[in-house]
Amino acid sequence: MRRILVVIDMQNDFIDGSLGTPEAQAIVENVKKKIMSYPQGDIVATMDTHEEKYLSTQEGKKLPVKHCIRGTKGWEIRDDIAALLEEKQARIVEKPGFGSLKLSDDLKKLASEHAIELELIGLCTDICVVSNALILKAFVPEVKISVDASCCAGVTPEKHKAALETMRSCQICITNE
């Protein structure tokens, strides 16, 4: 069984930038340890990617905080995590919204070629992690999907817990709560 790690949006703006939180900063070391526990080539990372016109988008009107604007420091994956991802030859998928259909398509193709399990970690539990977990569950319903709660943080601790419960209800395994 091949295990694939999906690292969601460990970008500067979500850790200590425009949308950063103490909880996001607190998971960085856990995320680094998790990345190091996977072999080369078995990691995919996503990047929330917006353009300068972000504030005029539907998302930007509901969350009027510029973040993850392509080419900015806030858009970049945190340096120490980016170095580990490069060392592990992780594939990077840019996504313009919460969930990524490209990520799901790619992992569905991989699941058709190999027996796999998926583990998701990253930010934010209640937005992009849950969105990608549920899309993946729909695309590959027979693949075991887990989320390591100790490597995730939500917008608030309460929303983090609520997202974990939502995923658990949808038959996604939650570990390390």
Secondary structure as UniProt FT lines:
FT   STRAND          2..8
FT   HELIX           12..15
FT   TURN            18..19
FT   HELIX           22..26
FT   HELIX           28..36
FT   TURN            40..41
FT   STRAND          43..48
FT   HELIX           52..56
FT   HELIX           58..62
FT   TURN            70..71
FT   TURN            73..75
FT   HELIX           79..87
FT   TURN            88..89
FT   STRAND          91..95
FT   HELIX           101..113
FT   STRAND          116..123
FT   HELIX           125..129
FT   HELIX           130..139
FT   TURN            141..142
FT   STRAND          144..153
FT   HELIX           157..169
FT   TURN            170..171
FT   STRAND          173..175
//
